[in-house]
Amino acid sequence: MMGDNYAIIGFSSAEEMYNEMSAFYENQIEAMICYIKKLGLDQGTVKELIRGYNGLGNVDEYLEKYDDAEW
C-alpha cells in the first residue's frame, strides 16, 4: 500500500502507518482489509477488487500474477 493512503486507513502520517505496519504482519493485514473496505472494494468479485486496487489495466494479467504468487 502506498504511503499517501495513510489517512484513508486512519493514520496521522505515512511515517506512523509505516511504523505500525512494520511492527507486526497482522497490522499489515488489518490495514489492507480496512483499505479495501473504505474503498468499497469488498462488495464485488475478485476481478473487481483487483481492478479497483491496481487500476484499469488488464485484470486477467493481474489475476495470472496473483495466481502465480507464492503465498
Backbone as XML, in Angstrom:
<?xml version="1.0"?>
<chain id="A" units="angstrom">
  <residue number="1" name="MET">
    <atom name="N" x="0.849" y="-1.163" z="0.000"/>
    <atom name="CA" x="0.000" y="0.000" z="0.000"/>
    <atom name="C" x="0.898" y="1.231" z="0.000"/>
  </residue>
  <residue number="2" name="MET">
    <atom name="N" x="0.526" y="2.181" z="-0.806"/>
    <atom name="CA" x="1.303" y="3.412" z="-0.917"/>
    <atom name="C" x="1.132" y="4.273" z="0.337"/>
  </residue>
  <residue number="3" name="GLY">
    <atom name="N" x="2.211" y="4.941" z="0.710"/>
    <atom name="CA" x="2.200" y="5.770" z="1.906"/>
    <atom name="C" x="1.203" y="6.913" z="1.865"/>
  </residue>
  <residue number="4" name="ASP">
    <atom name="N" x="0.868" y="7.385" z="0.660"/>
    <atom name="CA" x="-0.069" y="8.508" z="0.587"/>
    <atom name="C" x="-1.502" y="8.100" z="0.897"/>
  </residue>
  <residue number="5" name="ASN">
    <atom name="N" x="-1.728" y="6.833" z="1.190"/>
    <atom name="CA" x="-3.054" y="6.346" z="1.588"/>
    <atom name="C" x="-3.227" y="6.297" z="3.104"/>
  </residue>
  <residue number="6" name="TYR">
    <atom name="N" x="-2.270" y="6.841" z="3.839"/>
    <atom name="CA" x="-2.287" y="6.726" z="5.298"/>
    <atom name="C" x="-3.584" y="7.220" z="5.930"/>
  </residue>
  <residue number="7" name="ALA">
    <atom name="N" x="-4.104" y="8.351" z="5.448"/>
    <atom name="CA" x="-5.297" y="8.935" z="6.071"/>
    <atom name="C" x="-6.539" y="8.083" z="5.838"/>
  </residue>
  <residue number="8" name="ILE">
    <atom name="N" x="-6.602" y="7.423" z="4.697"/>
    <atom name="CA" x="-7.759" y="6.590" z="4.375"/>
    <atom name="C" x="-7.968" y="5.508" z="5.425"/>
  </residue>
  <residue number="9" name="ILE">
    <atom name="N" x="-6.860" y="4.995" z="5.965"/>
    <atom name="CA" x="-6.973" y="3.893" z="6.929"/>
    <atom name="C" x="-6.745" y="4.340" z="8.373"/>
  </residue>
  <residue number="10" name="GLY">
    <atom name="N" x="-6.774" y="5.655" z="8.595"/>
    <atom name="CA" x="-6.819" y="6.162" z="9.958"/>
    <atom name="C" x="-5.500" y="6.534" z="10.600"/>
  </residue>
  <residue number="11" name="PHE">
    <atom name="N" x="-4.440" y="6.653" z="9.826"/>
    <atom name="CA" x="-3.164" y="7.070" z="10.402"/>
    <atom name="C" x="-3.003" y="8.572" z="10.234"/>
  </residue>
  <residue number="12" name="SER">
    <atom name="N" x="-2.187" y="9.182" z="11.095"/>
    <atom name="CA" x="-1.976" y="10.619" z="11.019"/>
    <atom name="C" x="-0.853" y="11.003" z="10.063"/>
  </residue>
  <residue number="13" name="SER">
    <atom name="N" x="-0.037" y="10.019" z="9.671"/>
    <atom name="CA" x="1.046" y="10.298" z="8.722"/>
    <atom name="C" x="1.491" y="8.993" z="8.073"/>
  </residue>
  <residue number="14" name="ALA">
    <atom name="N" x="2.221" y="9.136" z="6.983"/>
    <atom name="CA" x="2.777" y="7.953" z="6.319"/>
    <atom name="C" x="3.797" y="7.275" z="7.221"/>
  </residue>
  <residue number="15" name="GLU">
    <atom name="N" x="4.526" y="8.076" z="7.987"/>
    <atom name="CA" x="5.521" y="7.512" z="8.912"/>
    <atom name="C" x="4.852" y="6.658" z="9.986"/>
  </residue>
  <residue number="16" name="GLU">
    <atom name="N" x="3.736" y="7.145" z="10.536"/>
    <atom name="CA" x="3.004" y="6.364" z="11.536"/>
    <atom name="C" x="2.500" y="5.054" z="10.920"/>
  </residue>
  <residue number="17" name="MET">
    <atom name="N" x="1.965" y="5.147" z="9.713"/>
    <atom name="CA" x="1.485" y="3.943" z="9.033"/>
    <atom name="C" x="2.627" y="2.942" z="8.854"/>
  </residue>
  <residue number="18" name="TYR">
    <atom name="N" x="3.774" y="3.434" z="8.382"/>
    <atom name="CA" x="4.943" y="2.570" z="8.184"/>
    <atom name="C" x="5.356" y="1.901" z="9.497"/>
  </residue>
  <residue number="19" name="ASN">
    <atom name="N" x="5.441" y="2.686" z="10.562"/>
    <atom name="CA" x="5.873" y="2.135" z="11.846"/>
    <atom name="C" x="4.911" y="1.065" z="12.354"/>
  </residue>
  <residue number="20" name="GLU">
    <atom name="N" x="3.622" y="1.342" z="12.254"/>
    <atom name="CA" x="2.618" y="0.375" z="12.712"/>
    <atom name="C" x="2.628" y="-0.895" z="11.857"/>
  </residue>
  <residue number="21" name="MET">
    <atom name="N" x="2.729" y="-0.710" z="10.557"/>
    <atom name="CA" x="2.685" y="-1.869" z="9.668"/>
    <atom name="C" x="3.993" y="-2.665" z="9.721"/>
  </residue>
  <residue number="22" name="SER">
    <atom name="N" x="5.065" y="-2.035" z="10.143"/>
    <atom name="CA" x="6.346" y="-2.727" z="10.263"/>
    <atom name="C" x="6.438" y="-3.540" z="11.550"/>
  </residue>
  <residue number="23" name="ALA">
    <atom name="N" x="5.633" y="-3.199" z="12.536"/>
    <atom name="CA" x="5.725" y="-3.846" z="13.840"/>
    <atom name="C" x="5.288" y="-5.312" z="13.792"/>
  </residue>
  <residue number="24" name="PHE">
    <atom name="N" x="4.175" y="-5.591" z="13.139"/>
    <atom name="CA" x="3.630" y="-6.947" z="13.077"/>
    <atom name="C" x="2.952" y="-7.147" z="11.734"/>
  </residue>
  <residue number="25" name="TYR">
    <atom name="N" x="3.101" y="-8.322" z="11.157"/>
    <atom name="CA" x="2.456" y="-8.565" z="9.861"/>
    <atom name="C" x="0.942" y="-8.522" z="9.986"/>
  </residue>
  <residue number="26" name="GLU">
    <atom name="N" x="0.416" y="-8.807" z="11.168"/>
    <atom name="CA" x="-1.033" y="-8.732" z="11.371"/>
    <atom name="C" x="-1.537" y="-7.299" z="11.144"/>
  </residue>
  <residue number="27" name="ASN">
    <atom name="N" x="-0.717" y="-6.325" z="11.499"/>
    <atom name="CA" x="-1.096" y="-4.921" z="11.281"/>
    <atom name="C" x="-1.219" y="-4.625" z="9.792"/>
  </residue>
  <residue number="28" name="GLN">
    <atom name="N" x="-0.371" y="-5.241" z="8.981"/>
    <atom name="CA" x="-0.447" y="-5.058" z="7.533"/>
    <atom name="C" x="-1.747" y="-5.630" z="6.994"/>
  </residue>
  <residue number="29" name="ILE">
    <atom name="N" x="-2.116" y="-6.803" z="7.486"/>
    <atom name="CA" x="-3.353" y="-7.451" z="7.036"/>
    <atom name="C" x="-4.561" y="-6.604" z="7.433"/>
  </residue>
  <residue number="30" name="GLU">
    <atom name="N" x="-4.582" y="-6.152" z="8.688"/>
    <atom name="CA" x="-5.693" y="-5.325" z="9.149"/>
    <atom name="C" x="-5.790" y="-4.027" z="8.358"/>
  </residue>
  <residue number="31" name="ALA">
    <atom name="N" x="-4.657" y="-3.402" z="8.067"/>
    <atom name="CA" x="-4.652" y="-2.160" z="7.299"/>
    <atom name="C" x="-5.171" y="-2.399" z="5.889"/>
  </residue>
  <residue number="32" name="MET">
    <atom name="N" x="-4.777" y="-3.501" z="5.284"/>
    <atom name="CA" x="-5.227" y="-3.799" z="3.926"/>
    <atom name="C" x="-6.732" y="-4.063" z="3.897"/>
  </residue>
  <residue number="33" name="ILE">
    <atom name="N" x="-7.229" y="-4.789" z="4.877"/>
    <atom name="CA" x="-8.670" y="-5.040" z="4.971"/>
    <atom name="C" x="-9.418" y="-3.723" z="5.144"/>
  </residue>
  <residue number="34" name="CYS">
    <atom name="N" x="-8.914" y="-2.860" z="5.997"/>
    <atom name="CA" x="-9.530" y="-1.549" z="6.212"/>
    <atom name="C" x="-9.546" y="-0.755" z="4.918"/>
  </residue>
  <residue number="35" name="TYR">
    <atom name="N" x="-8.441" y="-0.756" z="4.193"/>
    <atom name="CA" x="-8.325" y="-0.030" z="2.931"/>
    <atom name="C" x="-9.337" y="-0.549" z="1.910"/>
  </residue>
  <residue number="36" name="ILE">
    <atom name="N" x="-9.422" y="-1.848" z="1.792"/>
    <atom name="CA" x="-10.367" y="-2.469" z="0.845"/>
    <atom name="C" x="-11.804" y="-2.077" z="1.187"/>
  </residue>
  <residue number="37" name="LYS">
    <atom name="N" x="-12.135" y="-2.115" z="2.472"/>
    <atom name="CA" x="-13.492" y="-1.756" z="2.890"/>
    <atom name="C" x="-13.780" y="-0.271" z="2.683"/>
  </residue>
  <residue number="38" name="LYS">
    <atom name="N" x="-12.827" y="0.589" z="3.013"/>
    <atom name="CA" x="-13.025" y="2.035" z="2.863"/>
    <atom name="C" x="-13.276" y="2.419" z="1.406"/>
  </residue>
  <residue number="39" name="LEU">
    <atom name="N" x="-12.625" y="1.722" z="0.486"/>
    <atom name="CA" x="-12.814" y="1.998" z="-0.932"/>
    <atom name="C" x="-14.026" y="1.280" z="-1.518"/>
  </residue>
  <residue number="40" name="GLY">
    <atom name="N" x="-14.694" y="0.453" z="-0.689"/>
    <atom name="CA" x="-15.868" y="-0.272" z="-1.159"/>
    <atom name="C" x="-15.535" y="-1.428" z="-2.083"/>
  </residue>
  <residue number="41" name="LEU">
    <atom name="N" x="-14.287" y="-1.894" z="-2.015"/>
    <atom name="CA" x="-13.859" y="-2.977" z="-2.897"/>
    <atom name="C" x="-14.204" y="-4.359" z="-2.351"/>
  </residue>
  <residue number="42" name="ASP">
    <atom name="N" x="-14.835" y="-4.399" z="-1.200"/>
    <atom name="CA" x="-15.205" y="-5.677" z="-0.590"/>
    <atom name="C" x="-16.594" y="-6.146" z="-1.022"/>
  </residue>
  <residue number="43" name="GLN">
    <atom name="N" x="-17.223" y="-5.426" z="-1.911"/>
    <atom name="CA" x="-18.593" y="-5.750" z="-2.291"/>
    <atom name="C" x="-18.709" y="-6.505" z="-3.609"/>
  </residue>
  <residue number="44" name="GLY">
    <atom name="N" x="-17.609" y="-6.694" z="-4.313"/>
    <atom name="CA" x="-17.703" y="-7.279" z="-5.643"/>
    <atom name="C" x="-16.918" y="-8.564" z="-5.772"/>
  </residue>
  <residue number="45" name="THR">
    <atom name="N" x="-16.581" y="-8.857" z="-6.993"/>
    <atom name="CA" x="-15.834" y="-10.066" z="-7.316"/>
    <atom name="C" x="-14.339" y="-9.815" z="-7.147"/>
  </residue>
  <residue number="46" name="VAL">
    <atom name="N" x="-13.568" y="-10.871" z="-7.241"/>
    <atom name="CA" x="-12.118" y="-10.746" z="-7.161"/>
    <atom name="C" x="-11.606" y="-9.853" z="-8.295"/>
  </residue>
  <residue number="47" name="LYS">
    <atom name="N" x="-12.161" y="-10.001" z="-9.481"/>
    <atom name="CA" x="-11.741" y="-9.163" z="-10.605"/>
    <atom name="C" x="-12.014" y="-7.687" z="-10.315"/>
  </residue>
  <residue number="48" name="GLU">
    <atom name="N" x="-13.145" y="-7.388" z="-9.707"/>
    <atom name="CA" x="-13.462" y="-6.001" z="-9.374"/>
    <atom name="C" x="-12.505" y="-5.460" z="-8.310"/>
  </residue>
  <residue number="49" name="LEU">
    <atom name="N" x="-12.160" y="-6.299" z="-7.349"/>
    <atom name="CA" x="-11.189" y="-5.908" z="-6.327"/>
    <atom name="C" x="-9.853" y="-5.583" z="-6.972"/>
  </residue>
  <residue number="50" name="ILE">
    <atom name="N" x="-9.387" y="-6.440" z="-7.843"/>
    <atom name="CA" x="-8.104" y="-6.228" z="-8.500"/>
    <atom name="C" x="-8.151" y="-4.982" z="-9.369"/>
  </residue>
  <residue number="51" name="ARG">
    <atom name="N" x="-9.230" y="-4.782" z="-10.085"/>
    <atom name="CA" x="-9.366" y="-3.591" z="-10.928"/>
    <atom name="C" x="-9.346" y="-2.330" z="-10.064"/>
  </residue>
  <residue number="52" name="GLY">
    <atom name="N" x="-10.046" y="-2.360" z="-8.946"/>
    <atom name="CA" x="-10.088" y="-1.198" z="-8.065"/>
    <atom name="C" x="-8.756" y="-0.913" z="-7.407"/>
  </residue>
  <residue number="53" name="TYR">
    <atom name="N" x="-8.018" y="-1.948" z="-7.087"/>
    <atom name="CA" x="-6.736" y="-1.764" z="-6.403"/>
    <atom name="C" x="-5.616" y="-1.438" z="-7.378"/>
  </residue>
  <residue number="54" name="ASN">
    <atom name="N" x="-5.583" y="-2.082" z="-8.519"/>
    <atom name="CA" x="-4.476" y="-1.934" z="-9.461"/>
    <atom name="C" x="-4.758" y="-0.974" z="-10.606"/>
  </residue>
  <residue number="55" name="GLY">
    <atom name="N" x="-5.962" y="-0.514" z="-10.739"/>
    <atom name="CA" x="-6.279" y="0.407" z="-11.826"/>
    <atom name="C" x="-6.944" y="-0.310" z="-12.985"/>
  </residue>
  <residue number="56" name="LEU">
    <atom name="N" x="-6.960" y="0.344" z="-14.111"/>
    <atom name="CA" x="-7.734" y="-0.136" z="-15.248"/>
    <atom name="C" x="-6.946" y="-1.030" z="-16.196"/>
  </residue>
  <residue number="57" name="GLY">
    <atom name="N" x="-5.807" y="-1.516" z="-15.781"/>
    <atom name="CA" x="-5.017" y="-2.396" z="-16.643"/>
    <atom name="C" x="-5.718" y="-3.713" z="-16.920"/>
  </residue>
  <residue number="58" name="ASN">
    <atom name="N" x="-5.006" y="-4.618" z="-17.506"/>
    <atom name="CA" x="-5.541" y="-5.921" z="-17.873"/>
    <atom name="C" x="-5.746" y="-6.774" z="-16.614"/>
  </residue>
  <residue number="59" name="VAL">
    <atom name="N" x="-6.992" y="-6.936" z="-16.213"/>
    <atom name="CA" x="-7.314" y="-7.663" z="-14.987"/>
    <atom name="C" x="-6.857" y="-9.110" z="-15.082"/>
  </residue>
  <residue number="60" name="ASP">
    <atom name="N" x="-7.027" y="-9.726" z="-16.235"/>
    <atom name="CA" x="-6.621" y="-11.125" z="-16.380"/>
    <atom name="C" x="-5.123" y="-11.283" z="-16.172"/>
  </residue>
  <residue number="61" name="GLU">
    <atom name="N" x="-4.349" y="-10.295" z="-16.606"/>
    <atom name="CA" x="-2.897" y="-10.325" z="-16.397"/>
    <atom name="C" x="-2.580" y="-10.255" z="-14.904"/>
  </residue>
  <residue number="62" name="TYR">
    <atom name="N" x="-3.281" y="-9.379" z="-14.177"/>
    <atom name="CA" x="-3.080" y="-9.292" z="-12.733"/>
    <atom name="C" x="-3.486" y="-10.589" z="-12.048"/>
  </residue>
  <residue number="63" name="LEU">
    <atom name="N" x="-4.617" y="-11.166" z="-12.454"/>
    <atom name="CA" x="-5.068" y="-12.426" z="-11.866"/>
    <atom name="C" x="-4.013" y="-13.512" z="-12.056"/>
  </residue>
  <residue number="64" name="GLU">
    <atom name="N" x="-3.417" y="-13.546" z="-13.227"/>
    <atom name="CA" x="-2.385" y="-14.534" z="-13.509"/>
    <atom name="C" x="-1.194" y="-14.336" z="-12.573"/>
  </residue>
  <residue number="65" name="LYS">
    <atom name="N" x="-0.801" y="-13.093" z="-12.357"/>
    <atom name="CA" x="0.314" y="-12.801" z="-11.455"/>
    <atom name="C" x="-0.018" y="-13.224" z="-10.032"/>
  </residue>
  <residue number="66" name="TYR">
    <atom name="N" x="-1.263" y="-12.943" z="-9.589"/>
    <atom name="CA" x="-1.655" y="-13.336" z="-8.241"/>
    <atom name="C" x="-1.719" y="-14.858" z="-8.113"/>
  </residue>
  <residue number="67" name="ASP">
    <atom name="N" x="-2.195" y="-15.526" z="-9.151"/>
    <atom name="CA" x="-2.253" y="-16.985" z="-9.131"/>
    <atom name="C" x="-0.864" y="-17.604" z="-9.017"/>
  </residue>
  <residue number="68" name="ASP">
    <atom name="N" x="0.127" y="-16.964" z="-9.678"/>
    <atom name="CA" x="1.485" y="-17.483" z="-9.668"/>
    <atom name="C" x="2.268" y="-17.116" z="-8.410"/>
  </residue>
  <residue number="69" name="ALA">
    <atom name="N" x="1.731" y="-16.181" z="-7.622"/>
    <atom name="CA" x="2.449" y="-15.726" z="-6.426"/>
    <atom name="C" x="2.522" y="-16.833" z="-5.386"/>
  </residue>
  <residue number="70" name="GLU">
    <atom name="N" x="3.616" y="-16.853" z="-4.688"/>
    <atom name="CA" x="3.771" y="-17.800" z="-3.576"/>
    <atom name="C" x="3.289" y="-17.134" z="-2.305"/>
  </residue>
  <residue number="71" name="TRP">
    <atom name="N" x="2.247" y="-17.635" z="-1.746"/>
    <atom name="CA" x="1.688" y="-17.074" z="-0.525"/>
    <atom name="C" x="2.226" y="-17.859" z="0.593"/>
  </residue>
</chain>
